[in-house]
Amino acid sequence: MSDERIEHVVVPGTFDPVTFGHLDVIRRARRLFPHVTVGVAASVGKNGSGPTFTLDERVRMVEDALVEEGIAERVDVRPFSGLLVDFVREVGAGGVVKGLRAMTDFEYELQQADLNYHMAPEVESVFVMSSPQFGYVSSSIVRELASLGSDVSFLVPPNVARCLAEHFSR
């Protein structure tokens, strides 16, 4: 384990779609670290089904949302498949930043952090608690509301709301 300061971290996720909660974690990672890479995972969703949006669509939504929110500086967005620790090494980052909303997030993320530590002890795991206004926000809730025709503009940036409306109007 190195005593060097971490200059570059990865904020990973499927971002299906990116929400204000995700953007809050990215914004906070930017405050803590000079360089952030948002890693958009190609993997299937947590419930075993595939993502609603393609990998290219999700990458584009994240990039556009970062610009809309004024937090694109010092943030790269890259797709990845495979193991997170391999992606972290590939981009030359020293850590992973994840947001925690509830105890269920903590249990899952602790297991992942422990596994990552065994595979790549040089990669630090950093957790930030969800801001209170975003603790209930999840991509699955956003997708469900949007699929029912509800306004999701209080949960996602305008570009994402447009993509959701277009997707669910098909």
C-alpha positions in Angstrom: 0.0 0.0 0.0 1.3 3.4 -1.0 1.3 6.6 1.0 1.0 8.7 -2.2 -2.0 11.0 -2.4 -4.7 9.8 -4.8 -5.1 12.2 -7.7 -7.5 10.2 -9.8 -10.6 8.2 -8.9 -13.4 6.3 -10.7 -17.1 6.8 -10.0 -18.6 3.6 -11.5 -22.2 2.7 -12.3 -24.6 1.6 -14.9 -26.2 5.0 -15.0 -29.4 3.7 -16.5 -30.2 6.6 -16.4 -27.9 9.1 -14.6 -29.8 10.9 -11.8 -29.3 13.9 -9.6 -28.1 11.5 -7.0 -25.3 10.2 -9.3 -24.4 13.8 -10.2 -24.1 14.7 -6.5 -21.6 11.8 -6.0 -19.6 13.0 -9.1 -19.7 16.6 -7.9 -18.4 15.6 -4.5 -15.7 13.4 -5.9 -14.5 16.4 -7.9 -14.2 18.4 -4.7 -12.1 15.6 -3.1 -9.9 14.6 -6.1 -8.3 16.5 -8.9 -9.3 14.0 -11.7 -12.5 11.9 -11.9 -13.4 9.3 -14.4 -17.0 8.2 -14.6 -17.0 4.6 -15.6 -20.2 3.6 -17.3 -20.6 -0.2 -16.9 -21.7 -2.3 -19.9 -22.9 -5.0 -17.5 -26.4 -6.2 -17.0 -28.5 -4.4 -14.3 -28.5 -5.4 -10.7 -31.8 -7.3 -11.1 -30.4 -9.5 -13.8 -32.1 -7.8 -16.7 -30.3 -5.7 -19.3 -30.1 -1.9 -19.2 -33.0 0.2 -20.6 -30.5 2.3 -22.6 -27.6 1.2 -24.7 -24.1 1.8 -23.4 -23.5 4.6 -26.0 -26.8 6.3 -24.9 -25.8 6.1 -21.2 -22.4 7.5 -21.9 -23.9 10.3 -23.9 -26.5 11.1 -21.2 -23.8 11.3 -18.5 -21.6 13.5 -20.7 -24.5 15.9 -21.5 -25.7 15.9 -17.9 -22.2 16.9 -16.7 -22.1 19.8 -19.1 -25.7 20.9 -18.2 -24.8 20.8 -14.5 -21.5 22.7 -15.0 -19.3 19.9 -13.6 -17.7 18.5 -16.8 -14.3 20.0 -16.1 -11.7 17.5 -14.8 -14.2 14.6 -15.4 -13.9 12.0 -18.2 -16.7 9.6 -19.1 -15.7 6.2 -20.3 -17.5 2.9 -21.0 -16.2 -0.3 -19.5 -16.9 -4.0 -19.3 -15.4 -6.6 -17.1 -14.0 -6.1 -13.6 -14.0 -2.7 -12.1 -10.5 -3.1 -10.6 -9.2 -3.8 -14.1 -10.8 -0.6 -15.4 -9.4 1.4 -12.5 -6.0 0.1 -13.3 -6.5 0.7 -17.1 -7.3 4.4 -16.5 -4.5 4.8 -14.0 -6.8 5.7 -11.1 -6.0 5.1 -7.4 -9.5 4.7 -6.0 -13.2 4.2 -6.4 -15.8 6.6 -5.1 -19.3 5.3 -4.4 -22.4 6.9 -2.9 -24.3 5.3 -0.1 -28.1 6.0 0.4 -29.1 3.4 3.0 -27.9 0.4 5.0 -28.7 -1.9 2.1 -26.3 0.1 -0.1 -23.6 -0.1 2.7 -23.9 -3.9 2.9 -23.6 -4.4 -0.8 -20.8 -1.9 -1.3 -18.8 -3.2 1.7 -18.9 -6.7 0.1 -17.7 -5.2 -3.2 -15.0 -3.1 -1.5 -13.7 -6.2 0.4 -13.6 -8.2 -2.8 -11.9 -5.4 -4.7 -9.3 -5.1 -2.0 -8.4 -8.8 -2.3 -8.0 -8.4 -6.1 -6.4 -5.0 -6.1 -5.1 -3.8 -2.6 -3.7 -0.7 -4.2 -7.2 0.6 -5.1 -8.8 2.5 -2.3 -12.6 2.5 -1.8 -14.1 5.8 -0.8 -17.7 6.2 0.2 -19.8 9.4 0.4 -23.1 9.5 2.1 -26.0 10.6 0.0 -27.1 14.2 0.4 -30.5 14.1 2.2 -32.4 15.4 -0.9 -31.1 12.5 -3.0 -31.4 9.6 -0.5 -34.5 8.2 -2.1 -33.4 8.6 -5.8 -32.5 5.5 -7.8 -32.4 4.8 -11.5 -35.0 2.1 -11.1 -37.5 4.5 -9.5 -36.8 7.0 -12.3 -37.4 4.4 -14.9 -40.6 3.2 -13.3 -42.0 6.7 -12.9 -41.0 7.6 -16.5 -42.6 4.4 -17.9 -45.9 5.5 -16.2 -45.7 8.9 -17.8 -44.8 10.8 -14.7 -42.7 13.9 -14.6 -39.2 13.0 -13.5 -37.6 16.4 -13.9 -37.1 16.7 -10.2 -34.9 13.5 -10.3 -32.9 13.9 -13.4 -31.3 16.7 -15.6 -33.3 17.9 -18.6 -31.4 15.9 -21.2 -32.2 12.7 -19.3 -35.8 13.6 -18.9 -36.0 14.1 -22.6 -34.4 10.7 -23.3 -36.7 9.0 -20.9 -39.8 10.6 -22.4 -38.7 9.6 -25.9 -37.8 6.1 -24.9 -41.1 5.4 -23.1 -43.3 7.1 -25.8 -42.2 4.4 -28.3 
